[in-house]
């Protein structure tokens, strides 16, 4: 039988202690989308660190207008609100640090080696373990607020055909073990807060380098689908602003701002 215990807000608050993410926790058994609510709260002046956590989303949002599906009580679904007062071209650093915090804490807890698939997916091998959706509002020349949403497959048993565009996996499927979602969430948020401190101090180098080292596609032959365009080449690097640089088949460097990437070789 599958044990499906709800998350306990008090446990999470206790574990978070003095963290900024303990300032304003909103726990929902069921919600449309945690990102949508966090974004609305951002517009209404909610404090930095606001954490919207849900067990189920009826309209979970993914990138490029896609949805995000997750079974109740088995995965992590949350969004956080930040107010970093950075120029908008640095927004990608926030996606980077959430991906890094998530990967590193998973690695510590269960030894899995997740990697980042540009721009914001968390993969194990060729399967998708999680995804990040970053949305933000700009006022003047700075980010007014940013919402980072994470959907992470933890104790879910993915069936055949799950994960529409990419095959999906979970920590349970990869390791055969269940993890405490509350403990994992607390660890991710504490690590994220440490990285966030570095972002605010302009110490990008530490995590930018680490993020690139965890990139699944660097050095690989890839195909990027961006709108109706399909571009093939070799993935060279990811720039600090989040754009992907590839060498196309004519040997020219091309910068790609967004798209879906498929890698063609494992070497
Ligand atoms: C993607 O892979 O396309 C990004 C998926 C992001 C899903 C998370 S689940 C929590 C948060 N709320 C949402 O509606 N989306 C994000």
Boltz pocket constraint, residues with backbone or C-beta under 6 A from the ligand:
constraints:
  - pocket:
      binder: B
      contacts: [[A, 32], [A, 33], [A, 34], [A, 35], [A, 36], [A, 57], [A, 59], [A, 60], [A, 61], [A, 62], [A, 63], [A, 64], [A, 66], [A, 67], [A, 68], [A, 76], [A, 77], [A, 78], [A, 79], [A, 120], [A, 121], [A, 130], [A, 131], [A, 132], [A, 133], [A, 149], [A, 150], [A, 151], [A, 152]]
      max_distance: 6.0
